Amino acid sequence: MARTFEDGKIIPRFHINDVVQFGETHKWVGCFGIIEEIKNCGDDVRYLVGVPIPGEQTSTAYIFAMESECGFYYIGRAELSTVRDEEDD
């Protein structure tokens, strides 16, 4: 479950550009993806995970996953950042 500050703000377990693998409880089991976006949703955290589609050079499936589902595992940190991250700086 997500950790919280004293003021009630939720702190996500994962960060943008973290590489994750979907676990047994998720329909995308075994797939690797990169966290693209994080959003607080009430008492939970929602992640937008970009999953490259095998065989396609430019296709990415974007999957929403809630932290309470614990549907994926941390693998590591992506070395390359997305264009969106560079624009936010």
SVG drawing of the C-alpha trace seen along z (x, -y; Angstrom):
<svg xmlns="http://www.w3.org/2000/svg" viewBox="-11 -23 32 38">
<polyline fill="none" stroke="black" stroke-width="0.4" points="0.0,0.0 1.1,-3.6 2.9,-5.5 1.5,-8.9 2.9,-12.1 1.4,-13.5 -0.8,-15.9 -2.3,-12.9 -0.5,-13.3 0.2,-10.0 3.8,-9.1 4.0,-6.6 6.3,-3.6 7.4,-4.0 8.7,-7.0 8.6,-8.2 11.0,-6.2 11.0,-3.2 11.0,0.1 8.4,2.5 7.2,6.0 3.5,6.9 2.8,9.7 0.6,12.7 -2.5,10.8 -2.5,8.5 -3.7,9.4 -0.4,8.1 1.5,10.7 5.2,10.9 5.3,7.7 7.8,5.0 6.9,1.3 8.1,-2.1 6.1,-4.4 5.2,-7.4 2.8,-9.3 1.8,-9.2 -1.4,-10.6 -2.9,-10.7 -6.5,-9.4 -8.1,-9.7 -6.6,-7.1 -4.6,-5.4 -2.0,-6.2 -2.6,-5.6 0.3,-4.8 0.4,-5.1 2.7,-2.4 4.0,-2.4 4.5,1.1 6.4,1.6 4.5,3.9 6.7,6.7 7.3,6.6 6.2,3.0 8.9,0.3 6.8,-2.7 3.8,-1.2 3.3,-1.4 0.3,-0.2 -0.5,-2.5 -1.8,-0.7 -3.4,-2.2 -2.6,-0.4 -3.5,-1.3 -0.9,-0.9 -3.5,0.9 -3.6,3.7 0.1,4.4 0.0,5.6 3.7,5.1 7.3,5.3 10.2,2.9 12.9,3.9 15.2,0.9 15.5,-2.7 15.3,-3.5 18.5,-5.2 16.8,-7.2 14.2,-9.9 11.1,-10.6 10.6,-13.9 7.8,-14.7 10.3,-14.7 12.6,-17.1 9.8,-19.5 8.8,-19.5 12.3,-20.7"/>
</svg>
